[in-house]
Amino acid sequence: MPITPFLAGQAFDPEVVRAMACAFEAVSKSLSSRDPPKVTADIVAKKIIELAQRGVRGPDALAARARQELNLDE
């Protein structure tokens, strides 16, 4: 599932959208190995968008901060 459906009404540079998409994919892959997942895709997407709005850039930084703030590093 891509992050783009969650970006309705949001304005980001294409480079930031690519970073968010990569981060979303990375975090989503880690969720798919959990049974049941602790959070849903929309929660992950919202967190990544929030982090990008706060100025976090780069797919690795976005993914790491999302995992941290959603307590997925366990």
C-alpha positions in Angstrom: 0.0 0.0 0.0 1.5 3.4 -1.0 1.4 6.4 1.3 -0.1 8.7 -1.4 -3.7 8.1 -0.4 -2.9 9.5 3.0 -1.5 12.7 1.5 -4.8 14.2 0.3 -4.7 17.9 1.0 -1.0 17.8 1.9 1.7 19.8 0.1 5.2 18.3 0.1 8.1 18.6 -2.4 8.4 15.5 -4.6 11.7 14.6 -2.8 10.0 14.6 0.6 7.1 12.5 -0.8 9.6 9.9 -2.0 11.3 9.9 1.4 8.0 9.4 3.1 7.0 6.6 0.7 10.3 4.8 1.4 9.9 5.2 5.2 6.3 4.1 5.0 7.3 1.0 3.1 10.1 0.1 5.5 7.9 0.5 8.6 5.0 -1.3 7.0 7.3 -4.3 6.2 8.3 -4.5 9.8 4.7 -4.5 10.8 3.8 -7.4 8.5 6.0 -9.7 10.5 4.0 -9.0 13.7 1.0 -11.1 14.6 -1.2 -9.1 15.2 0.4 -5.8 14.2 0.6 -3.2 17.0 -0.5 -0.4 14.7 -2.3 0.0 11.4 -1.0 1.4 8.1 -3.0 4.6 8.6 -1.4 5.3 11.9 2.0 4.8 10.4 1.2 7.1 7.5 -0.1 9.8 9.8 3.0 9.6 12.0 5.3 9.8 9.0 3.4 12.8 7.6 3.5 14.5 11.0 7.2 13.9 11.2 7.8 15.4 7.7 5.7 18.4 8.7 8.0 18.8 11.8 11.0 18.9 9.4 12.3 15.3 9.7 13.8 14.4 6.3 15.2 11.4 4.7 13.7 7.9 4.5 15.9 6.4 7.2 15.3 9.2 9.7 11.6 9.2 9.0 11.3 5.4 9.5 13.5 5.4 12.6 11.6 8.2 14.3 8.2 6.7 13.3 9.2 3.4 14.8 10.5 5.2 18.0 7.4 7.4 18.4 5.0 4.5 17.8 7.0 2.2 20.2 7.8 -0.3 17.5 11.5 -0.8 18.4 10.7 -3.6 20.9 
